[in-house]
Amino acid sequence: MSSQQHNITTALRQFAVYIANLFFLTSDAWAPVVSDVELNEKTAEQYNLILVGSPLENSWVEKYHRKVPLQYMDNTLTLGTFGIS
């Protein structure tokens, strides 16, 4: 793993932990953070998932990103026809 890839992985993991902590503080429910390689189909089918990263960093995002009308291009996040810059 290159130094840049390591930095991206570390930042994404920190972001995932931040989201999980916010979820716990606001809903009093536990949201475990697992890497894409630790997650299997059986577990994924049982829970709602928050996927973090791009198709390059997360194999689950790679698997589902074409099925969800959410795109990020040119500093704009688009859901269907609604975009946020």
BAFI-3210 file (N, C-alpha, C; in Angstrom, 3 decimals, decimal comma, padded with zeros to 6 digits):
// residues 85
n [1|2|3|4|5|6|7|8|9|10|11|12|13|14|15|16|17|18|19|20|21|22|23|24|25|26|27|28|29|30|31|32|33|34|35|36|37|38|39|40|41|42|43|44|45|46|47|48|49|50|51|52|53|54|55|56|57|58|59|60|61|62|63|64|65|66|67|68|69|70|71|72|73|74|75|76|77|78|79|80|81|82|83|84|85]
n.u [000,850|000,601|001,918|000,166|-002,262|-002,531|-002,928|-005,410|-007,027|-006,817|-008,009|-010,627|-011,449|-011,377|-013,419|-015,597|-015,721|-016,341|-018,932|-020,251|-020,023|-021,528|-024,015|-024,473|-024,576|-026,822|-028,921|-028,764|-027,955|-025,908|-023,396|-021,456|-018,133|-016,723|-014,299|-014,343|-013,407|-013,863|-016,581|-019,288|-021,594|-023,851|-023,974|-024,225|-026,760|-028,406|-028,375|-028,689|-026,524|-023,860|-021,925|-018,607|-016,333|-014,908|-015,547|-012,967|-011,770|-013,445|-014,859|-017,551|-018,871|-018,046|-019,449|-022,146|-022,459|-023,371|-026,015|-027,293|-028,621|-026,634|-024,071|-020,722|-019,040|-016,749|-016,604|-019,278|-022,072|-024,534|-027,851|-029,960|-031,604|-030,951|-028,525|-025,650|-023,291]
n.v [-001,168|002,159|005,273|007,413|006,057|004,791|007,043|007,922|005,721|005,784|008,301|007,824|005,803|007,194|009,048|007,295|006,335|008,721|009,214|006,947|007,506|009,888|008,842|007,146|009,029|010,543|008,766|006,771|004,219|001,506|001,556|-000,387|-000,187|-001,494|-002,859|-003,089|-005,582|-007,148|-007,448|-009,567|-011,156|-012,295|-010,949|-008,307|-008,396|-008,387|-005,909|-002,294|-000,386|001,984|003,150|004,051|005,911|005,674|003,808|002,939|002,635|001,063|-002,021|-002,687|-000,328|-000,188|-002,357|-001,546|001,099|001,833|001,202|003,007|006,253|008,210|010,417|011,681|014,190|016,523|018,207|018,232|016,871|014,686|013,603|011,720|014,056|016,235|018,452|019,270|021,655]
n.w [000,000|-000,911|000,413|000,035|-000,455|002,010|003,642|002,646|003,293|006,089|006,631|005,668|007,414|009,857|009,324|009,103|011,738|013,011|011,948|013,004|015,754|015,927|015,212|017,394|019,494|018,786|018,416|020,238|019,572|018,510|016,049|014,312|012,921|010,111|007,883|004,277|003,471|005,675|005,788|004,993|002,653|003,971|006,463|005,506|004,344|006,541|007,772|007,664|005,723|005,881|003,533|002,982|001,088|-002,228|-005,313|-005,786|-003,307|-001,747|-001,885|-001,675|-002,303|-004,922|-005,920|-005,724|-006,624|-009,199|-009,102|-007,521|-007,650|-007,092|-007,517|-007,664|-009,034|-010,377|-008,072|-007,272|-005,726|-006,695|-006,549|-008,219|-010,053|-008,578|-007,472|-005,431|-004,771]
ca.u [000,000|001,399|001,716|-001,053|-003,398|-002,625|-003,531|-006,822|-007,666|-006,885|-009,003|-011,956|-011,758|-011,694|-014,730|-016,570|-015,832|-017,061|-020,348|-020,745|-020,161|-022,690|-025,196|-024,650|-024,971|-028,136|-029,989|-028,515|-027,812|-024,522|-023,128|-020,079|-017,358|-015,954|-013,730|-015,053|-012,959|-014,411|-018,027|-019,696|-022,953|-024,854|-024,065|-024,718|-028,198|-029,126|-028,254|-028,546|-025,099|-023,361|-020,691|-017,724|-015,258|-015,274|-015,355|-011,544|-011,362|-014,399|-015,406|-019,025|-019,267|-017,840|-020,516|-023,480|-022,529|-024,142|-027,428|-027,799|-028,485|-025,801|-022,812|-019,868|-018,140|-016,434|-016,959|-020,739|-022,751|-025,823|-028,765|-030,955|-031,414|-030,649|-027,089|-025,138|-021,875]
ca.v [000,000|003,383|006,233|008,164|005,160|004,625|008,266|007,909|004,686|006,300|009,372|007,222|005,103|008,224|009,568|006,268|006,350|009,958|008,960|005,985|008,209|010,771|007,979|006,715|010,173|011,070|007,758|005,802|002,894|001,196|001,366|-000,862|000,183|-002,633|-002,627|-003,803|-006,977|-007,855|-007,587|-010,619|-011,017|-012,647|-009,829|-007,138|-008,554|-008,248|-004,565|-001,127|-000,063|003,290|002,847|005,213|005,773|005,569|002,447|002,593|002,316|000,208|-003,001|-002,656|000,837|-000,604|-003,297|-000,940|002,507|002,027|000,939|004,122|007,457|009,176|010,590|012,792|014,565|017,947|018,863|018,306|015,643|014,661|012,504|011,837|015,308|017,279|018,543|020,158|022,010]
ca.w [000,000|-000,982|001,494|-000,277|-000,238|003,461|004,160|002,263|004,103|007,462|006,660|005,515|008,661|010,847|008,964|009,462|013,199|013,324|011,637|013,992|017,029|015,816|015,237|018,777|020,319|018,420|018,391|021,300|018,960|018,182|014,622|014,188|011,741|009,598|006,551|003,219|003,399|006,838|005,620|004,067|002,105|004,975|007,400|004,781|004,115|007,808|008,325|006,797|005,652|005,456|002,812|002,933|000,111|-003,643|-005,815|-005,747|-001,942|-001,046|-002,831|-001,601|-003,101|-006,309|-006,273|-005,749|-007,016|-010,431|-008,801|-006,730|-008,482|-006,384|-008,236|-007,259|-010,132|-010,486|-006,801|-007,129|-005,328|-007,360|-006,259|-009,279|-010,798|-007,609|-007,245|-004,396|-005,014]
c.u [000,897|001,058|000,428|-002,294|-003,607|-003,297|-005,025|-007,580|-007,841|-007,959|-010,422|-012,375|-012,120|-013,071|-015,829|-016,785|-016,601|-018,560|-020,954|-020,950|-021,345|-023,991|-025,486|-025,159|-026,389|-029,253|-029,834|-028,494|-026,357|-024,386|-021,678|-019,430|-016,535|-015,408|-014,498|-014,646|-013,464|-015,900|-018,339|-021,155|-024,022|-025,062|-024,651|-026,222|-029,019|-029,176|-028,337|-027,079|-024,885|-022,004|-019,878|-016,605|-015,804|-015,149|-013,891|-011,111|-012,237|-015,076|-016,930|-019,573|-019,127|-018,989|-021,860|-023,556|-023,309|-025,645|-028,083|-027,587|-027,698|-024,454|-022,049|-018,878|-017,937|-016,899|-018,458|-021,272|-024,156|-026,586|-029,916|-030,670|-031,073|-029,163|-026,718|-023,659|-021,224]
c.v [001,232|004,301|007,030|007,304|004,928|005,847|008,333|006,909|005,153|007,378|008,808|006,484|006,103|008,826|008,578|006,222|007,593|009,769|008,014|006,644|009,164|009,968|007,534|007,852|010,654|010,033|006,696|004,368|002,730|000,951|000,914|-000,397|-001,034|-002,276|-003,451|-005,273|-007,806|-008,151|-008,695|-010,422|-011,267|-011,504|-008,602|-007,205|-008,291|-006,811|-003,506|-000,723|001,404|003,007|004,123|004,933|005,701|004,115|002,002|002,133|001,272|-000,733|-003,041|-001,450|000,488|-001,485|-002,590|000,459|002,756|001,825|002,086|005,400|008,573|009,232|011,763|013,050|016,073|018,729|019,067|016,925|015,698|013,409|012,638|013,096|016,467|017,291|019,547|020,407|022,499]
c.w [000,000|000,194|001,276|-000,024|001,259|004,100|003,850|003,120|005,544|007,586|006,541|006,780|009,766|010,586|009,343|010,971|013,644|013,082|012,666|015,355|017,015|015,887|016,664|019,659|020,034|018,471|019,467|020,773|018,527|016,685|014,466|012,883|011,347|008,216|005,523|003,143|004,576|006,694|004,623|003,661|003,166|005,974|006,722|004,552|005,378|008,324|007,241|006,852|005,307|004,829|002,652|001,945|-001,299|-004,079|-005,803|-004,365|-001,262|-002,044|-002,809|-002,357|-004,574|-006,789|-006,504|-006,333|-008,296|-010,204|-008,034|-007,545|-007,787|-007,081|-007,649|-008,384|-010,107|-009,264|-006,620|-006,785|-005,910|-006,961|-007,242|-010,094|-009,877|-007,303|-006,167|-004,692|-003,751]
res [m|s|s|q|q|h|n|i|t|t|a|l|r|q|f|a|v|y|i|a|n|l|f|f|l|t|s|d|a|w|a|p|v|v|s|d|v|e|l|n|e|k|t|a|e|q|y|n|l|i|l|v|g|s|p|l|e|n|s|w|v|e|k|y|h|r|k|v|p|l|q|y|m|d|n|t|l|t|l|g|t|f|g|i|s]
***
